[in-house]
């Protein structure tokens, strides 16, 4: 060993945390993953020679390194024996995230460290380079948002190179901030550093016990009635045990008659499937027969074959059911759909994209521009069908009819409240979940005394909306196993969905749902051995991708806020935070934009919205920036969600944007977002009066947003805002509230011309400021927009009742539709289950973070409005909708190009406006785009070059100076696909340009001759 050598001979950690890659003296960078309850790591470097010096994080003694909540960099320095050389090794230690929402002791920490997506503490915080105000998001969620579009989720600005900035300093500060125990509501008074909460929770004495008391069950009325004496509950489930056709197709495992080996084979395939599942970001390309779904199908085949051998073995039916349920999640979450073999309605992706294109074309034809809502798409198709029928084009009409059916079937997943009966076209037996239910029912009919079979039957029946039957199965399960938390939780859900007696059993519901959630909370902090953990991971009772479970928790939160719980209960706010955190985790696990993802997105949006409402109700000035932040985050989530534009989503978006503007009326960004929401609304009501009003409002909001750039956020609301109807309505509602609050002293009424016209108005208006008098009464008689604004709905009991009523109607509609052969698919649709929750949602949420911090009014006033291209783009789009304001639109498109020259859309939309009258002006616009060198151009860039080429060639302007360079650029990115017909000399120059050769090149000359270009 030379005295100048400076390399380690080994590097390990105490506790055996594995290094990646495995240690080798010449490799200097390692990563290491540890459990969330691991607070410190002791690194043990070994030098080959005792006279060599080693140091960990610059300390010579090897103290354990305290870990941050997210990532911690450990540096190990080794110095050669002669002191001449040193070598640094780095271990990047990553802790898995704490699975539950934490509460910081200081409300300012809570606000600063809140991840805008999960509304939980940031995890591995990352900021976007040059974002203003600075956008900081947890690393896993920023990747999730970027999956859909490569823009800053908050400013929608295209991202430059190296946009991701690690915020290690923030991570460290956050790790040291004091937090409360998760179980403080149960009496734990301990406070600790955020980095230590995982370890504390494992040891905390206040952790909910997993031993539940069977008295909770045996004392209930229904137990006394049905089970205490008879131990029997008559279940009328219309079900016969039979082998269905799709099962017969599965019974193909080759040459096996031994049930045990069939089961062993099935289990083996199931394990293989789990192992092969893709992670988010993985490429999903598998060779034929090698996809995880193939393994899963093999598992199903082996169980099905085993059933053929022993048809009366209940367990086999149950295991097949579980496999089928897994197939549902696999296809939805990972997009592992096999090419349709038995399902001819299931189109390939390309074909379905083609159909969507056709539908959008028809929409444009009937006056729905952009991406209209599903309702409008269906409307346009319907109009087209009628038109075609009138023109006696029955073949075409039939084709459009198939588009209509296809879309409404697809829409059944997105929205059920407004779609036509087409959604009931969904054929049940093709849905994996429905098949799973059938198998659970089979198992149950063979062995009615299994709590497990009853639980799963009940759970899936609930999804079908058959809450009566579901309840009976779940109660039977409870009578067999009274302390099983999952049965309790789903029984709670079933009770909640009972049409009658829901109010009477509310306390029971609250107890069961709480016990279920607490069980989950406790399980996170139990030291599982590996096998137990695996068991915990299978099954969907408590899975973060099971929207039914998460919706149940939302219902619990709504119940808790309604009943203002005792001190020893979970606060609704904590539950909402837990749900938003779990839903965000679930969403980030979905590789594919399917039904599961959409349901989880709805859960996340709902949790966000409830928390936002709670924050607003606190009415503290210091909360305003927080409200604005949450509004903007929620708006971005809505805009980036994979849920197709449906009315419910557009209404939510508008409502949230209004809340943002109400919080800080002079915030430029908030106004711009409101404008975007109003523009979306106007697109979905394009022809109607409401659409025109929304368009006018959108223009006002954008103009206000632009005008306020560079000015402070304090002061009077901008004039363009006070002109809008919803703003006036809000003021009226506020005034109304004041009138009610300040007990009206009988004062002589102010004589005003409006007031005297109607005696009733006079009475109502007494004691109120004159302005409030007239307007408020006028509005109550005209139920126009009032119901739509969140604040109004919150404060007017009628409006709230109206909502509840509407939901009940929607609910019974759904039940009617599915009365015969019930459709799980329709019932699992996100909107449906959402509505069951929302009647309770308007109740205020009180904050747990309310810890008497001093309000600081000055936070808002210092903020300056930044200049942005977004309101200009929005305004340009709004103005372009009407023929007579298109000139103005062009002006604002040009401003967008000045402010943000890299935004493709502005060029494209402006050029499209100019194209008809002045194609060369359009070419000029495109030509201004700052194209990068050809080798760095993207497909978006190629669109621009392609358009230039297209316009010039269409007008046969072959000598235009822009044609040649753009043809070459376009050809390089997209490949050359030109047909003859135009000048061959141009073609020669293009071809030569693409291949970086001179036109005179000999090889090329030969080629040109061959092509007859010479
Ligand atoms: Zn504790």
Boltz pocket constraint, residues with backbone or C-beta under 6 A from the ligand:
constraints:
  - pocket:
      binder: B
      contacts: [[A, 181], [A, 182], [A, 183], [A, 184], [A, 188], [A, 189], [A, 190], [A, 200], [A, 201], [A, 204], [A, 205], [A, 206]]
      max_distance: 6.0
